[in-house]
Amino acid sequence: MGLMDKARHKLEEARGKGRARAGGATGNRSMQAKGTAEESSANLKQAGDKAKDAGDDVKDAFKSD
């Protein structure tokens, strides 16, 4: 994955955490739910990034022989 994609996913996670906390602090359940969903989405994207990187590492390991 590109560095920009990883940074974008990390920023999305932070934004979701902030939104969820703000919603919790103000009692706005809708905002809290949207923040939690955004954070979960970003975590899933980051897991995909890691899986793709691991696949690339395996591919590179076989290429070097």
URQUI-V541445 format. One line per field, one symbol per residue. phi: phi as a letter, one per 40 degrees, with the letter a starting at -180 (. if undefined). burial: I if it has 16 or more other C-alpha atoms within 10 Angstrom, else O. A space follows every 50 residues. Layout:
phi=???
burial=???
//
This chain:
phi=.cccccccccccccccccccccccccgcccccccccccccccccccccdc ccccccccccccccc
burial=OOOOOIOOIIOIIIIIIIIIIIIIOOOOOOIIIIIIIIIIIIIOIIOOIO OOOOOOOOOOOOOOO
//
